[in-house]
Amino acid sequence: MRLAALFLSALVSTVSAASSQTVTLHAWPTSAPTPTPFATVVYSTAQTPSGEDVAPQHKAEIKSFTSPIAPTDDVRSEDASLFRIGHFDRTKHFSSSLASSVIFAPGQRQRIVLHVDEHGELWRTELHSATISAPEKKKKKPTGPSKPKSQKRLEREAARAKTEAKEKARKERTRLRKEGKLKPGEKLPVTVEEEPAQVVVEIKGPNPGAEPVLNAPVTLNPDGRVEGAEGPEEKTFLQKYWWLLLAFIAVQVLVGGNKE
Protein backbone atom coordinates (compact mmCIF):
# COMPACT_ATOMS: atom_id res chain seq x y z
CA MET A 1 0.00 0.00 0.00
CA ARG A 2 2.79 2.37 0.90
CA LEU A 3 4.64 1.54 -2.32
CA ALA A 4 1.54 2.34 -4.38
CA ALA A 5 1.15 5.69 -2.62
CA LEU A 6 4.77 6.58 -3.35
CA PHE A 7 4.36 5.62 -7.00
CA LEU A 8 1.18 7.70 -7.28
CA SER A 9 2.83 10.77 -5.73
CA ALA A 10 5.81 10.43 -8.07
CA LEU A 11 3.47 10.19 -11.04
CA VAL A 12 1.54 13.28 -9.98
CA SER A 13 4.74 15.28 -9.48
CA THR A 14 5.98 14.25 -12.94
CA VAL A 15 2.73 15.30 -14.60
CA SER A 16 2.71 18.65 -12.79
CA ALA A 17 6.38 19.26 -13.56
CA ALA A 18 5.95 19.11 -17.35
CA SER A 19 2.65 20.02 -19.02
CA SER A 20 2.11 19.89 -22.78
CA GLN A 21 -0.18 22.40 -24.48
CA THR A 22 -1.27 23.03 -28.06
CA VAL A 23 -1.83 26.56 -29.31
CA THR A 24 -3.12 27.82 -32.65
CA LEU A 25 -1.52 31.03 -33.85
CA HIS A 26 -3.46 33.49 -35.99
CA ALA A 27 -2.45 36.18 -38.46
CA TRP A 28 -4.90 39.07 -38.48
CA PRO A 29 -4.28 41.68 -41.22
CA THR A 30 -5.13 45.19 -40.13
CA SER A 31 -7.40 45.49 -43.16
CA ALA A 32 -9.28 42.21 -42.53
CA PRO A 33 -12.31 41.75 -40.25
CA THR A 34 -11.29 38.31 -38.94
CA PRO A 35 -8.00 36.51 -38.25
CA THR A 36 -6.69 33.45 -40.10
CA PRO A 37 -4.90 30.53 -38.38
CA PHE A 38 -1.44 29.98 -39.83
CA ALA A 39 0.47 27.79 -37.35
CA THR A 40 -0.09 25.10 -34.73
CA VAL A 41 2.55 24.74 -32.02
CA VAL A 42 2.84 22.10 -29.30
CA TYR A 43 4.96 23.18 -26.35
CA SER A 44 5.75 21.83 -22.91
CA THR A 45 6.96 23.77 -19.90
CA ALA A 46 8.84 22.09 -17.06
CA GLN A 47 8.33 23.88 -13.77
CA THR A 48 11.27 23.99 -11.39
CA PRO A 49 10.58 22.52 -7.91
CA SER A 50 10.64 25.06 -5.11
CA GLY A 51 14.02 25.52 -3.51
CA GLU A 52 16.04 24.48 -6.58
CA ASP A 53 18.02 27.11 -8.47
CA VAL A 54 17.69 25.43 -11.88
CA ALA A 55 16.42 27.03 -15.08
CA PRO A 56 13.21 25.37 -16.34
CA GLN A 57 13.46 23.40 -19.58
CA HIS A 58 10.95 24.34 -22.29
CA LYS A 59 10.33 22.40 -25.50
CA ALA A 60 8.28 23.36 -28.56
CA GLU A 61 7.46 21.78 -31.90
CA ILE A 62 5.67 23.17 -34.94
CA LYS A 63 2.95 20.81 -36.12
CA SER A 64 1.75 22.89 -39.07
CA PHE A 65 2.59 26.18 -40.71
CA THR A 66 0.76 27.90 -43.55
CA SER A 67 1.98 31.22 -44.84
CA PRO A 68 -0.85 33.79 -44.94
CA ILE A 69 0.75 35.14 -48.12
CA ALA A 70 0.88 33.12 -51.34
CA PRO A 71 4.39 32.27 -52.57
CA THR A 72 3.72 34.07 -55.86
CA ASP A 73 2.74 37.36 -54.20
CA ASP A 74 5.15 40.23 -54.74
CA VAL A 75 5.96 41.35 -51.19
CA ARG A 76 8.00 44.54 -50.96
CA SER A 77 8.81 46.72 -48.00
CA GLU A 78 7.27 49.88 -49.49
CA ASP A 79 3.82 48.32 -49.95
CA ALA A 80 3.92 45.75 -47.16
CA SER A 81 0.80 45.27 -45.08
CA LEU A 82 0.71 44.80 -41.32
CA PHE A 83 -0.42 41.70 -39.46
CA ARG A 84 -1.43 41.14 -35.86
CA ILE A 85 0.26 37.89 -34.84
CA GLY A 86 -1.30 36.30 -31.76
CA HIS A 87 -3.59 33.74 -30.19
CA PHE A 88 -6.91 33.46 -28.37
CA ASP A 89 -6.61 32.73 -24.66
CA ARG A 90 -9.09 30.84 -22.49
CA THR A 91 -11.29 33.92 -22.18
CA LYS A 92 -11.38 34.28 -26.00
CA HIS A 93 -9.27 37.43 -25.75
CA PHE A 94 -6.93 37.93 -28.70
CA SER A 95 -3.42 38.78 -27.50
CA SER A 96 -1.13 39.85 -30.33
CA SER A 97 1.92 41.74 -31.52
CA LEU A 98 2.40 43.64 -34.78
CA ALA A 99 4.43 42.24 -37.69
CA SER A 100 5.00 43.11 -41.33
CA SER A 101 4.15 40.93 -44.32
CA VAL A 102 7.80 41.18 -45.38
CA ILE A 103 8.45 38.44 -42.80
CA PHE A 104 6.66 35.96 -45.09
CA ALA A 105 8.58 36.98 -48.21
CA PRO A 106 10.68 34.33 -50.02
CA GLY A 107 14.18 34.04 -48.63
CA GLN A 108 13.09 34.87 -45.07
CA ARG A 109 13.38 32.48 -42.12
CA GLN A 110 10.45 32.84 -39.71
CA ARG A 111 11.12 32.63 -35.97
CA ILE A 112 8.15 32.29 -33.61
CA VAL A 113 8.74 33.41 -30.02
CA LEU A 114 6.26 32.27 -27.36
CA HIS A 115 6.29 34.12 -24.03
CA VAL A 116 4.92 32.06 -21.13
CA ASP A 117 4.40 32.91 -17.46
CA GLU A 118 5.54 30.96 -14.40
CA HIS A 119 2.56 28.59 -14.81
CA GLY A 120 3.35 27.82 -18.45
CA GLU A 121 0.44 29.89 -19.81
CA LEU A 122 1.06 31.67 -23.12
CA TRP A 123 0.52 35.42 -22.84
CA ARG A 124 2.35 36.90 -25.85
CA THR A 125 3.41 35.80 -29.33
CA GLU A 126 6.05 37.42 -31.52
CA LEU A 127 7.15 36.71 -35.08
CA HIS A 128 10.60 37.63 -36.33
CA SER A 129 12.54 36.89 -39.48
CA ALA A 130 16.08 36.72 -40.79
CA THR A 131 17.38 36.61 -44.33
CA ILE A 132 18.60 33.18 -45.37
CA SER A 133 22.06 33.46 -46.84
CA ALA A 134 22.57 31.44 -49.96
CA PRO A 135 25.43 28.91 -49.94
CA GLU A 136 28.61 30.17 -51.46
CA LYS A 137 29.23 28.92 -54.95
CA LYS A 138 32.64 28.17 -56.30
CA LYS A 139 33.74 30.78 -58.73
CA LYS A 140 34.44 29.42 -62.16
CA LYS A 141 37.51 30.60 -63.92
CA PRO A 142 36.62 32.66 -66.96
CA THR A 143 37.37 30.79 -70.17
CA GLY A 144 37.05 33.86 -72.30
CA PRO A 145 35.78 37.41 -72.38
CA SER A 146 32.27 37.44 -70.88
CA LYS A 147 29.72 39.61 -72.53
CA PRO A 148 27.49 41.58 -70.12
CA LYS A 149 23.79 40.76 -70.25
CA SER A 150 21.55 43.37 -71.75
CA GLN A 151 18.60 44.86 -69.91
CA LYS A 152 16.14 43.09 -72.20
CA ARG A 153 17.78 39.73 -71.53
CA LEU A 154 17.59 40.28 -67.78
CA GLU A 155 13.91 41.18 -68.06
CA ARG A 156 13.24 38.04 -70.12
CA GLU A 157 14.99 35.84 -67.54
CA ALA A 158 13.05 37.44 -64.67
CA ALA A 159 9.75 36.99 -66.53
CA ARG A 160 10.62 33.35 -67.30
CA ALA A 161 11.44 32.64 -63.64
CA LYS A 162 8.20 34.26 -62.50
CA THR A 163 6.21 32.23 -65.05
CA GLU A 164 7.86 29.00 -63.91
CA ALA A 165 7.06 29.80 -60.27
CA LYS A 166 3.41 30.48 -61.12
CA GLU A 167 3.18 27.27 -63.15
CA LYS A 168 4.68 25.27 -60.29
CA ALA A 169 2.24 26.84 -57.83
CA ARG A 170 -0.68 26.12 -60.19
CA LYS A 171 0.27 22.43 -60.47
CA GLU A 172 0.65 22.15 -56.70
CA ARG A 173 -2.71 23.86 -56.18
CA THR A 174 -4.37 21.45 -58.62
CA ARG A 175 -2.84 18.44 -56.88
CA LEU A 176 -4.00 19.59 -53.44
CA ARG A 177 -7.52 20.26 -54.71
CA LYS A 178 -7.74 16.76 -56.19
CA GLU A 179 -6.65 15.30 -52.85
CA GLY A 180 -9.20 17.45 -51.04
CA LYS A 181 -6.56 19.31 -49.02
CA LEU A 182 -7.25 22.70 -50.63
CA LYS A 183 -10.65 24.29 -51.05
CA PRO A 184 -11.52 26.57 -54.01
CA GLY A 185 -10.40 30.13 -53.33
CA GLU A 186 -7.79 29.17 -50.73
CA LYS A 187 -4.17 30.16 -51.16
CA LEU A 188 -1.45 27.62 -51.74
CA PRO A 189 -0.04 26.61 -48.33
CA VAL A 190 3.63 26.42 -47.53
CA THR A 191 3.88 23.64 -44.96
CA VAL A 192 6.66 22.84 -42.54
CA GLU A 193 7.18 19.50 -44.28
CA GLU A 194 8.07 21.27 -47.54
CA GLU A 195 10.46 23.77 -45.95
CA PRO A 196 11.41 22.44 -42.48
CA ALA A 197 14.36 24.81 -42.05
CA GLN A 198 12.35 27.96 -42.72
CA VAL A 199 10.41 28.11 -39.43
CA VAL A 200 11.77 27.80 -35.90
CA VAL A 201 10.02 28.24 -32.56
CA GLU A 202 11.41 29.51 -29.27
CA ILE A 203 9.93 29.71 -25.77
CA LYS A 204 10.82 32.42 -23.28
CA GLY A 205 9.81 32.10 -19.65
CA PRO A 206 9.63 34.80 -16.98
CA ASN A 207 12.89 36.52 -16.13
CA PRO A 208 13.32 36.39 -12.33
CA GLY A 209 14.57 39.56 -10.73
CA ALA A 210 17.38 39.99 -8.25
CA GLU A 211 16.85 38.44 -4.81
CA PRO A 212 18.48 39.42 -1.50
CA VAL A 213 21.22 37.20 -0.12
CA LEU A 214 20.06 35.92 3.27
CA ASN A 215 22.18 34.42 6.07
CA ALA A 216 25.41 35.43 4.35
CA PRO A 217 28.54 34.87 6.52
CA VAL A 218 30.11 38.03 7.95
CA THR A 219 33.86 38.35 7.32
CA LEU A 220 35.93 40.59 9.63
CA ASN A 221 39.30 42.13 8.82
CA PRO A 222 42.25 42.18 11.31
CA ASP A 223 40.91 45.47 12.73
CA GLY A 224 37.65 43.79 13.72
CA ARG A 225 35.59 45.59 11.10
CA VAL A 226 33.34 44.11 8.45
CA GLU A 227 35.27 43.31 5.29
CA GLY A 228 34.47 45.84 2.59
CA ALA A 229 32.48 48.14 4.88
CA GLU A 230 33.59 51.75 5.11
CA GLY A 231 34.47 53.10 8.55
CA PRO A 232 33.14 56.32 10.07
CA GLU A 233 34.08 59.49 8.21
CA GLU A 234 37.11 61.18 9.78
CA LYS A 235 36.45 64.74 11.05
CA THR A 236 38.51 67.77 10.03
CA PHE A 237 40.55 69.90 12.45
CA LEU A 238 37.85 72.58 12.57
CA GLN A 239 35.15 69.99 13.26
CA LYS A 240 37.17 68.54 16.13
CA TYR A 241 38.32 71.76 17.90
CA TRP A 242 35.68 74.34 17.04
CA TRP A 243 34.81 74.74 20.71
CA LEU A 244 38.42 75.77 21.55
CA LEU A 245 38.30 78.45 18.88
CA LEU A 246 34.97 79.68 20.24
CA ALA A 247 36.38 79.80 23.80
CA PHE A 248 39.45 81.74 22.63
CA ILE A 249 37.26 84.37 20.94
CA ALA A 250 35.09 84.68 24.05
CA VAL A 251 38.15 85.19 26.28
CA GLN A 252 39.49 87.88 23.96
CA VAL A 253 36.19 89.73 24.04
CA LEU A 254 35.99 89.60 27.84
CA VAL A 255 39.61 90.70 28.33
CA GLY A 256 39.19 93.60 25.94
CA GLY A 257 36.06 94.80 27.73
CA ASN A 258 37.78 94.80 31.16
CA LYS A 259 40.68 96.96 29.86
CA GLU A 260 38.27 99.65 28.79
C-alpha positions in Angstrom: 0.0 0.0 0.0 2.8 2.4 0.9 4.6 1.5 -2.3 1.5 2.3 -4.4 1.2 5.7 -2.6 4.8 6.6 -3.3 4.4 5.6 -7.0 1.2 7.7 -7.3 2.8 10.8 -5.7 5.8 10.4 -8.1 3.5 10.2 -11.0 1.5 13.3 -10.0 4.7 15.3 -9.5 6.0 14.2 -12.9 2.7 15.3 -14.6 2.7 18.7 -12.8 6.4 19.3 -13.6 5.9 19.1 -17.3 2.7 20.0 -19.0 2.1 19.9 -22.8 -0.2 22.4 -24.5 -1.3 23.0 -28.1 -1.8 26.6 -29.3 -3.1 27.8 -32.6 -1.5 31.0 -33.8 -3.5 33.5 -36.0 -2.4 36.2 -38.5 -4.9 39.1 -38.5 -4.3 41.7 -41.2 -5.1 45.2 -40.1 -7.4 45.5 -43.2 -9.3 42.2 -42.5 -12.3 41.8 -40.3 -11.3 38.3 -38.9 -8.0 36.5 -38.2 -6.7 33.5 -40.1 -4.9 30.5 -38.4 -1.4 30.0 -39.8 0.5 27.8 -37.3 -0.1 25.1 -34.7 2.5 24.7 -32.0 2.8 22.1 -29.3 5.0 23.2 -26.3 5.7 21.8 -22.9 7.0 23.8 -19.9 8.8 22.1 -17.1 8.3 23.9 -13.8 11.3 24.0 -11.4 10.6 22.5 -7.9 10.6 25.1 -5.1 14.0 25.5 -3.5 16.0 24.5 -6.6 18.0 27.1 -8.5 17.7 25.4 -11.9 16.4 27.0 -15.1 13.2 25.4 -16.3 13.5 23.4 -19.6 11.0 24.3 -22.3 10.3 22.4 -25.5 8.3 23.4 -28.6 7.5 21.8 -31.9 5.7 23.2 -34.9 2.9 20.8 -36.1 1.8 22.9 -39.1 2.6 26.2 -40.7 0.8 27.9 -43.6 2.0 31.2 -44.8 -0.9 33.8 -44.9 0.7 35.1 -48.1 0.9 33.1 -51.3 4.4 32.3 -52.6 3.7 34.1 -55.9 2.7 37.4 -54.2 5.1 40.2 -54.7 6.0 41.4 -51.2 8.0 44.5 -51.0 8.8 46.7 -48.0 7.3 49.9 -49.5 3.8 48.3 -49.9 3.9 45.7 -47.2 0.8 45.3 -45.1 0.7 44.8 -41.3 -0.4 41.7 -39.5 -1.4 41.1 -35.9 0.3 37.9 -34.8 -1.3 36.3 -31.8 -3.6 33.7 -30.2 -6.9 33.5 -28.4 -6.6 32.7 -24.7 -9.1 30.8 -22.5 -11.3 33.9 -22.2 -11.4 34.3 -26.0 -9.3 37.4 -25.8 -6.9 37.9 -28.7 -3.4 38.8 -27.5 -1.1 39.9 -30.3 1.9 41.7 -31.5 2.4 43.6 -34.8 4.4 42.2 -37.7 5.0 43.1 -41.3 4.1 40.9 -44.3 7.8 41.2 -45.4 8.4 38.4 -42.8 6.7 36.0 -45.1 8.6 37.0 -48.2 10.7 34.3 -50.0 14.2 34.0 -48.6 13.1 34.9 -45.1 13.4 32.5 -42.1 10.4 32.8 -39.7 11.1 32.6 -36.0 8.1 32.3 -33.6 8.7 33.4 -30.0 6.3 32.3 -27.4 6.3 34.1 -24.0 4.9 32.1 -21.1 4.4 32.9 -17.5 5.5 31.0 -14.4 2.6 28.6 -14.8 3.3 27.8 -18.5 0.4 29.9 -19.8 1.1 31.7 -23.1 0.5 35.4 -22.8 2.4 36.9 -25.8 3.4 35.8 -29.3 6.0 37.4 -31.5 7.1 36.7 -35.1 10.6 37.6 -36.3 12.5 36.9 -39.5 16.1 36.7 -40.8 17.4 36.6 -44.3 18.6 33.2 -45.4 22.1 33.5 -46.8 22.6 31.4 -50.0 25.4 28.9 -49.9 28.6 30.2 -51.5 29.2 28.9 -54.9 32.6 28.2 -56.3 33.7 30.8 -58.7 34.4 29.4 -62.2 37.5 30.6 -63.9 36.6 32.7 -67.0 37.4 30.8 -70.2 37.0 33.9 -72.3 35.8 37.4 -72.4 32.3 37.4 -70.9 29.7 39.6 -72.5 27.5 41.6 -70.1 23.8 40.8 -70.2 21.6 43.4 -71.7 18.6 44.9 -69.9 16.1 43.1 -72.2 17.8 39.7 -71.5 17.6 40.3 -67.8 13.9 41.2 -68.1 13.2 38.0 -70.1 15.0 35.8 -67.5 13.0 37.4 -64.7 9.8 37.0 -66.5 10.6 33.4 -67.3 11.4 32.6 -63.6 8.2 34.3 -62.5 6.2 32.2 -65.1 7.9 29.0 -63.9 7.1 29.8 -60.3 3.4 30.5 -61.1 3.2 27.3 -63.1 4.7 25.3 -60.3 2.2 26.8 -57.8 -0.7 26.1 -60.2 0.3 22.4 -60.5 0.7 22.1 -56.7 -2.7 23.9 -56.2 -4.4 21.5 -58.6 -2.8 18.4 -56.9 -4.0 19.6 -53.4 -7.5 20.3 -54.7 -7.7 16.8 -56.2 -6.6 15.3 -52.9 -9.2 17.5 -51.0 -6.6 19.3 -49.0 -7.3 22.7 -50.6 -10.7 24.3 -51.1 -11.5 26.6 -54.0 -10.4 30.1 -53.3 -7.8 29.2 -50.7 -4.2 30.2 -51.2 -1.5 27.6 -51.7 0.0 26.6 -48.3 3.6 26.4 -47.5 3.9 23.6 -45.0 6.7 22.8 -42.5 7.2 19.5 -44.3 8.1 21.3 -47.5 10.5 23.8 -45.9 11.4 22.4 -42.5 14.4 24.8 -42.0 12.4 28.0 -42.7 10.4 28.1 -39.4 11.8 27.8 -35.9 10.0 28.2 -32.6 11.4 29.5 -29.3 9.9 29.7 -25.8 10.8 32.4 -23.3 9.8 32.1 -19.6 9.6 34.8 -17.0 12.9 36.5 -16.1 13.3 36.4 -12.3 14.6 39.6 -10.7 17.4 40.0 -8.2 16.8 38.4 -4.8 18.5 39.4 -1.5 21.2 37.2 -0.1 20.1 35.9 3.3 22.2 34.4 6.1 25.4 35.4 4.3 28.5 34.9 6.5 30.1 38.0 8.0 33.9 38.4 7.3 35.9 40.6 9.6 39.3 42.1 8.8 42.2 42.2 11.3 40.9 45.5 12.7 37.6 43.8 13.7 35.6 45.6 11.1 33.3 44.1 8.5 35.3 43.3 5.3 34.5 45.8 2.6 32.5 48.1 4.9 33.6 51.8 5.1 34.5 53.1 8.5 33.1 56.3 10.1 34.1 59.5 8.2 37.1 61.2 9.8 36.4 64.7 11.0 38.5 67.8 10.0 40.5 69.9 12.5 37.8 72.6 12.6 35.1 70.0 13.3 37.2 68.5 16.1 38.3 71.8 17.9 35.7 74.3 17.0 34.8 74.7 20.7 38.4 75.8 21.5 38.3 78.5 18.9 35.0 79.7 20.2 36.4 79.8 23.8 39.4 81.7 22.6 37.3 84.4 20.9 35.1 84.7 24.1 38.2 85.2 26.3 39.5 87.9 24.0 36.2 89.7 24.0 36.0 89.6 27.8 39.6 90.7 28.3 39.2 93.6 25.9 36.1 94.8 27.7 37.8 94.8 31.2 40.7 97.0 29.9 38.3 99.7 28.8 
